[in-house]
Amino acid sequence: MPEPMRTDPQAPQSIEVILSDPTGPLWGKIIAFEKVFSTGAIGYYSNGFIVNPISKERYWANFTFTLQGSKPEIE
């Protein structure tokens, strides 16, 4: 696979994604880890359940964060 067009040497290996209602209740936290996507772009990916703190309903969540401009050009 070609090298990414752009990288971020200062980016950590993982990031914490915190989800909360604008009024404050915490819905959940998920750790997203570095990933090289099938397109060759780099970023972070995670998935997991998020719980509504009031109703206790569970939501399946997918998080993708892609470094803009990292997708390699295909020749």
Contacts in CASP RR format, 6 or more apart in sequence:
PFRMAT RR
TARGET T0000
AUTHOR 0000-0000-0000
METHOD contacts of the structure
MODEL  1
MPEPMRTDPQAPQSIEVILSDPTGPLWGKIIAFEKVFSTGAIGYYSNGFI
VNPISKERYWANFTFTLQGSKPEIE
1 36 0 8 1.000
1 40 0 8 1.000
1 72 0 8 1.000
2 40 0 8 1.000
2 72 0 8 1.000
2 73 0 8 1.000
2 74 0 8 1.000
3 72 0 8 1.000
4 36 0 8 1.000
4 40 0 8 1.000
4 41 0 8 1.000
4 42 0 8 1.000
4 67 0 8 1.000
4 70 0 8 1.000
4 71 0 8 1.000
4 72 0 8 1.000
5 69 0 8 1.000
5 70 0 8 1.000
5 71 0 8 1.000
5 72 0 8 1.000
5 73 0 8 1.000
6 67 0 8 1.000
6 68 0 8 1.000
6 69 0 8 1.000
6 70 0 8 1.000
7 42 0 8 1.000
7 67 0 8 1.000
7 70 0 8 1.000
8 67 0 8 1.000
11 34 0 8 1.000
11 43 0 8 1.000
11 67 0 8 1.000
13 33 0 8 1.000
13 34 0 8 1.000
14 31 0 8 1.000
14 32 0 8 1.000
14 33 0 8 1.000
14 34 0 8 1.000
14 44 0 8 1.000
15 31 0 8 1.000
15 32 0 8 1.000
15 44 0 8 1.000
15 65 0 8 1.000
16 29 0 8 1.000
16 30 0 8 1.000
16 31 0 8 1.000
16 32 0 8 1.000
17 29 0 8 1.000
17 30 0 8 1.000
17 31 0 8 1.000
17 32 0 8 1.000
17 46 0 8 1.000
17 63 0 8 1.000
18 26 0 8 1.000
18 28 0 8 1.000
18 29 0 8 1.000
19 26 0 8 1.000
19 27 0 8 1.000
19 28 0 8 1.000
19 29 0 8 1.000
19 30 0 8 1.000
19 50 0 8 1.000
19 61 0 8 1.000
20 26 0 8 1.000
20 27 0 8 1.000
20 28 0 8 1.000
21 27 0 8 1.000
21 53 0 8 1.000
25 53 0 8 1.000
25 54 0 8 1.000
26 53 0 8 1.000
27 50 0 8 1.000
27 51 0 8 1.000
27 52 0 8 1.000
27 53 0 8 1.000
28 50 0 8 1.000
28 51 0 8 1.000
30 46 0 8 1.000
30 47 0 8 1.000
30 48 0 8 1.000
30 50 0 8 1.000
30 61 0 8 1.000
30 63 0 8 1.000
31 46 0 8 1.000
32 44 0 8 1.000
32 45 0 8 1.000
32 46 0 8 1.000
32 63 0 8 1.000
32 65 0 8 1.000
33 44 0 8 1.000
33 45 0 8 1.000
33 46 0 8 1.000
34 42 0 8 1.000
34 43 0 8 1.000
34 44 0 8 1.000
35 42 0 8 1.000
35 43 0 8 1.000
35 44 0 8 1.000
35 45 0 8 1.000
36 42 0 8 1.000
36 43 0 8 1.000
37 43 0 8 1.000
37 45 0 8 1.000
37 64 0 8 1.000
37 66 0 8 1.000
39 71 0 8 1.000
40 70 0 8 1.000
40 71 0 8 1.000
40 72 0 8 1.000
41 66 0 8 1.000
41 67 0 8 1.000
41 69 0 8 1.000
41 70 0 8 1.000
41 71 0 8 1.000
41 72 0 8 1.000
42 66 0 8 1.000
42 67 0 8 1.000
42 70 0 8 1.000
43 64 0 8 1.000
43 65 0 8 1.000
43 66 0 8 1.000
43 67 0 8 1.000
43 70 0 8 1.000
44 63 0 8 1.000
44 64 0 8 1.000
44 65 0 8 1.000
45 62 0 8 1.000
45 63 0 8 1.000
45 64 0 8 1.000
45 65 0 8 1.000
46 62 0 8 1.000
46 63 0 8 1.000
47 60 0 8 1.000
47 61 0 8 1.000
47 62 0 8 1.000
47 63 0 8 1.000
48 60 0 8 1.000
48 61 0 8 1.000
48 62 0 8 1.000
49 58 0 8 1.000
49 59 0 8 1.000
49 60 0 8 1.000
49 61 0 8 1.000
50 58 0 8 1.000
50 59 0 8 1.000
50 60 0 8 1.000
50 61 0 8 1.000
51 57 0 8 1.000
51 58 0 8 1.000
51 59 0 8 1.000
52 58 0 8 1.000
52 59 0 8 1.000
END
